[in-house]
Amino acid sequence: MQDVDSYLDRESGRFVAELCDLLKIPSVSGDSAFRSQTRNAAEFVRNNLQHAGVDAELVETPGHPIVLGRWQKLADAPTVLIYGHYDVQPPDPLDKWITPPFEPTERDGYIYARGATDDKGQMFTHIKSVEAWLKTKGELPLNVIYVIEGEEEVGSGNLDNFLETYRNELKCDVAVISDTSQYSPELPAITYGLRGILAAEIRLHGPSQDLHSGIFGGSIANPATALARLIAALHDDKGRVQIPGFYDDVLPLSDAERKQFADLPFDESAFLKSLGTSATFGESDFTTLERRWARPTCEINGMASGYTGEGPKTIVPSTAMVKITCRLVPDQNHEALTAALKTFLEKRLPPGITMEFESQHGAPAFVFDPNSPYLEAAKRAITAAFGTPPVLIREGGSIPVVSTFRQILGVDTLLLGWGQNTDNLHSPNERFRLVDFQRGIRASAYLWHELAALK
């Protein structure tokens, strides 16, 4: 590995410059005004893979193209599928950025730009690590496949069809994604579990139009009041979800996992201060980390009804709406619980109120076997690159492609995050610490060596 290490040291400045070139491209997949620039980002990734020595092409979809890269020359070696995305969130609000979102700027050891951590910077580490191997040794110790998409930030609407179509060409032993975070600065992590999700939008309808509250109030049901009662019924006073059967299939945390979470350095007062709030809330039998990572939730994401402008307007509104997501854990079924949520709400509708229920999307939770040899290989690679053994954590968010890989390709995914939760993902002043970018490249390079040794 000495020649690979030397190459990484020698080319580190160029790697940062090339990342900045990628970050300059405003690949906002959700805005049609940026369609051509989003394609430019796909072409940049393809060209960079080709420069590294990987066969790469653009696979067209009804949306943005998928970059498919392959280096598969070893018959008896493992194959790793590397997934990432080149699209980014909109940069708004622009006035909150210290420097423009698509003009990468280095400050205090960070590179600031939209996409720096999510996911251009993290994805790029796995291209540069393979480049180091191929430029110094002429070959890799295993086979790699890249699937880099441009629609992750808008739901990956064309990815499933791509995976089904290319199923035979994408056969692999394990997948690798770097789109998560370290546990804290200087404490790397492997994320071995993610929560699943279900999402729904509910609209309540009462009278055919807004009505005068003095003339009609008290004689008909108010959709806003009905909505408030429905929302209040979703939880008890201790935060437990009241949907029938919600907890029936929850896979309990093992004693070992609870101890593992408890042993992590976690300052609850600092956590609360960072969020600008004064107290935690949730199921009383579980710690804050357990509730965030490994317990199911039901959250109100937004609601609206009636008049919300300046001054009074005395009406009975005709409609009310709410957006709801539930984060799920193994072995909960998102389809069954979506149906249970709908039934729960329907049974509580007052006379004169009708309901529209739109199920928007869902995905199951994911847990990687913490004793897997792939995970042990990743531990060794990260320890060598970061100088610190990684901790095992779960995360409360959802990465639906992880479940998709399991369902379509039959493989599990190593979630290796190089960034930090404080990197302002999806927010103004997104950033990526340059030392973590370089250590991520090195950990990736060591990972290929460690995974190859498993066969």
N, C-alpha and C positions, 0 to 999 in steps of 0.2 A: 504493500500500500504506500510505500515511501514516495514512489514516482507520482502516484495520484495526489498525495498530500502536497507535494511540491508544486504540481500543476495548479491545484486549488489556491495555494498561496500566491503564486505568480500571476494568476489571471483574476484575482479577486476584484481589482479595480474595474476591469473590463466587464465582469459580471454585473456590477452595480450600474455601469453605464448602459448596458443592454437592457437591464430591468427598467431603467429610467426611460429608454426609448419605447418600451412596451407600455409603461404607465402614461406616456404622453397621448396615447391613442384613446379617445373618448368612446369606449365600446359599451355604451349604455344600451343593453339589449331591449329594454322595455320601451324605448322611444324611437319611433320610426325615423325621426330626423337624424339619428346616428347610425342608420343601417349600414351605410358604406364604410364608416369608421369601424364599426363592429367587425365587418368583413376584413378590414385592414389588420385588425388584431389577430384574427384567425390566420391570415397569411403570414404575419410576423412569427407566430408560434410555429407554423409549418416550416418556414424558412430556417428558424433557429434549430429545430430538430434536424433538418437536413444538414445544416452546418455541423452539428454535433456528430453526424455519421449515422443517423437513423432514417430509414425510409419513411417518408411522411407524405400525406395527401389530404386534401379537403374532401369530405363527404358531404354532398349537398343535402339539405333537408328543406321542408317547406318554410322553415324559419332561417336561423343562422347556421352556417356550416359547422360540422364536427371535424376536428383535427384528429386523424388516425395515424399514429406513428408505430412502426414495428422494427425491432431488431431481434430476429428469431433465427439464430444460426447454430444453436447447440441442441442436439437431439435428446440428450440425456440430462439436461439441466432444468431446474424449475423455471416457470414463466410467471412474471409479475405484471399485473395490469395497473397502470398509473392513471388515475383520474384527476382532473382539475377543470377549472373553467376560466375563460378569458374575458367573459362579460362582467360588467360592474353595475352597481346601483347608481341611480341618478345622484348627482352631486349636491342637489338642493338641501338646505338653503345656502346659496352661494355667499351671502354676506357674512356667514359664520366662519368661513375659511380664512386663515391667516395669510396663506398663499394660494393661488388658483389651483383647483383640484386636479387639473391635467397639465400642470407645470411642476414636475417633481422637484422637491426642494429638500436639501439636507439640513437638519437643525438638531443639535444636541445628540448626535449619534443615530438619529432616525431619518428615514426618507418619508416625506409627507406627500401623499397623492391618493386620489380615489383608486382603489384596487390594490394598494400597496400590500396589505395583508390578505384581503378577501377579493380574489384569490391569486392574483397575478404573481405576487412575490413568492408565496408559498409553493404554487405550482411550478414556478421557474426553477426552484432549487433542484427538482428532479430531472430537469433537462440538463442543467449544468453539471450535475454529478455524473450523468451518463456520458456527457462530453468529456469529462476528465478521464474516465476509463478508456474511451475509444481513442482519444488523442494520445494517450500515453502507452496503452497496452495493445491497441488495435482490436480489442474485443472485450466483451463483458463476460462475467463469470456465470451469467444466467440470461434468459430471454426476457425482453420487456415489450410491452404493448402500451401505447399512450392513447387515451380517449380524453380529449380536451374539448369541452363543449362551450357554446356561446349562449346558452339559454338557462343557466342555473338560476339566475336572479329573477326569471319569469316563469319558473315552474318546470323546466326541462321537458317541455311538451313533446319534443321529437326524439328524446333519448331512448325511451322504451322501444320504439319501433326500430331504431338503429341497433340496439342490443339484440333484439330478436332476429333482425336480418343478418347480422354479423356474428351470431352466436357461435358458430363453429370456428370462425377465425379468431374469436376472443377467448378461447379456452385457456385457462390459467390456473395457477395454484392458489394465489392470494391476490387481493387488490390492495393498493396503497392510496390513501388520500391525505393531503395536508391542507385542511380547511377548518381546523380546530385551533386550540390554543395550548400553551404551556399552563401549568397550574399557577405559576407566579414568576416574576423575574428571577432568573437563575435557578429555577426548579422546573425542569422539563417534565412533560407528562405524556403518557399514552392514554388516549380515551378509549375505554373498552366497552362503553355503553352509551346509547343515545335514547332519548324518549321518542315515541311515535307521536302522531298528531291526528286529530280530526278537526275540520273547520266547517262552520255553517253560518249562514246569514238568515235571520228570521225577520219577517215583516208582518206586523199586525194591522188589520184593517177594521175600522169601525164605521162611522157614517161616510157617505159618499164624498163629503167635503168638510173642511173645517167649519165648525158651528159656533155661534155666539154662546159663551159659557153662562151668561146670565139667563138667556132664554131657554137653553136646552140642557145646561148642566144639572146633573142629578137625575135626569130622566133616561139617559143612555150611558152605556159603558164607554169610558175614556181609554183609548188605546195606550196612551202614555202610562196611565195608572196600571193598566193590565200588564204592560211590559215590566214595570217596576216590581210588581208582585211576582211575576215569573222569574225575574232575575234573582230576587231575594230568596225564592224557594230553592235555588240551585245548591245552596250551602247551608249548613247549620252554623251555630255561633262559634264553633271551633274550626270552621273551614273545611269540614268534610263534605264531599259532594253527595247530594241526595238523590241522584239518578239511580233508580233501582238496578241492582246488578253491577254497579260501576266498579266495585272492588272485588267482585267474585273471582276473577281470573288473575289478579295481581300476583306476580311472582315475588315472594318476600325476599328481602335482603337477608343474606346469610350473616351469621355472627362475625365471620371473618371480614366480610365487606363492611359491616358497621364499624368494626375496629379499625379497618384500613382508613375509612373516612375520618374517624375520630382522631387518628394519629397525624392527620395532615395539619400543617400550621394554618390556623384559621382564626382571625381576630374579628369577632362578631361586631364589636363596636366600630372598628375601622370599616367593616363592610357596610354598616348602616350609614356611617358618615359619608362614604363614597357615593351612596345612593340618595343622600339628602333626606333621610327619613329617620324616625326615632325608635322604631320597634319592628321586630319580625312578627309574622303571623302565619298560622297554618296548623296542620295536625299536631296536636300536643305531644304525641308519643314519638315524634321524630325530630332529629336535629335539623338545623337550617340546610346543611349540605345534603342530607338525606331527602329533604323535601324538594330541594332544587334539582337533584339529579335522578332520584330513584322512586319518587312517589307521583301518582297521577294527579292532574289538576284540571280545573275547569275555569277559564278566564273570560271575562268580558273585555273585548278588544275595542269596542266602540258602540255608541248608541245615539239615536237622534229621534226627536219628535217635536212637532209643534213649532212655535215661534221662538227663535233664539236671538233676534236682533235687539237693538237698544230700545229700552222703554217697554211698557206693558202692551200686551195684545191679548185680550180676554177671549180665548177660544177653547173649545174642545177639539183637539187635533183629530184629523181623520186617519192618520197612520202613525206607526212607531216602528223602529227597526233596531236590531242589535246584531253585532257580529260576535261569535263565540268560537273559541278554540279550546280543545282539551288536549293536554299533553299526556301521553299514555306510556305505560311501562310494559315489559314482558309479563304476561302472555295475553294482554288485553287485545280484543278484536275491534279495530276502528270502525268497521262496517256495522257490527252488532251494536256498538255503543252510539253510533250516529242515529240508528233507528230508535234506541232507547231514549236518547235525548229528545227526539221528535215526539215520541209517545208521551214522555213526561210533560212536555210543554202543552201538547194538545189537550191532555186531561185537565189542565188548569185554566183553560180559556173561559172567561165569563161569557154569558149570553150576549149576543150582538157583536162579538169579536171573531173574526176569521184569521187564519194564519197561513202564510206562505213560508215554506221551509226549503231552503236551498243548501244541499250538501256540496261543499266546494272542493275539498280534497282530503285525503287521508293517507297515512302510512303507518306501518307497525313499528314498534320499538326494536332496538338491536342491542345484543350483548355478545361480545367476543369472549371466547373461552380464555380466562386469565392464565390458564396453564398451557396454552397453545405454544408449540415450538416456534411458530412465526412471531408471536409476541415476545418470546424470550430472545429471539434474534434481534428484534427491534430494540429491546432493552440494551443489549450489548452495543449496538451501533450508536445509540443515543448517548450512552455512558462515555464511549470513546470520544465522541465529538464535543459533548458539552462539559465533560469532566465531572458530571454528577449523574447518578442513576435516576431514571425517570420514575415518577410516582404513577400509579394507576388511578384514573379518575373516570367518572361518568360525566356527561354533560346533559343539561336539561333541554337543549334544542333538538332539532330533528334534521337529519340529512337523508332524505328519501332514497337517494341513489344507493345507499348502503343496503337497504332492504331489496332494492331492485336487483343489485348484483347477486344477492343471495337467491332470489326467486328465479331469475333468468339464467344466470351463469353458474349458480351453485357454489359461489365462493364467499368467504368472509373478507372483511376489510380491516386493515391496520389504519387507525386514525392517528396520525402523527403530526401534531400541531407545533409550529415553530413561533407563532405570534403570541400576543397577549390579549386577554379580554379587554384591556385598557387601550387597545389600538384604534378605538373609534370606528369599528366596523359599521357600515351603513350610516355613519354620522359625518359631520364636517371634521376636517383635520385627521382623516384616516392616516395611519402611519405604520411603519415596520422598522424595528430596530435593526440596524445594519449588522451588528454582531450576531444577531439571531438568524438573519438571512445567510450569512457565511457559515454559521454552525449548522444550519439546516442543510445546506449543500453538502457539508462534510458528513453529517449523519446519514444522508441519503446515499452518499458514495460508500460508506461503511456498510450500510444496510444490504447493498447488492452482494457484498462479500459474505455477510453473515447468512443471508437467505440461501445463497448458492451452496454453502457448507451443509445445508440440511439434507442434501441428496448426494 
